[in-house]
Amino acid sequence: MNSREELNRLFWHSRRGMLELDVLLVPFLKEAFTDLDEADQQRYIKLLECEDQDMFSWFMQKEVPADPDLARIIKIILDRVQPG
């Protein structure tokens, strides 16, 4: 799963064009994605299929995703940038 080609593809999908999302997703992909277990990597890929406005609401903690898989990966990403 962690082939250079796959990571390249994920990098471009992680660039959303919305600064607030880019500053979370791109560094997370570069610095933490490969350390995730397979299930959490799949959750991240699933997250990238979501609409930017939904992701923005989740990351700003205005809403919680109904899907527990998405809620888990959002928490993992937020915990990484907001430790404690």
Secondary structure, 3 states (H helix, E strand, C coil): CCCHHHHHHHHHHHCCCCHHHHHHHHHHHHHCHHHCCHHHHHHHHHHHCCCHHHHHHHHCCCCCCCCHHHHHHHHHHHHHHCCC
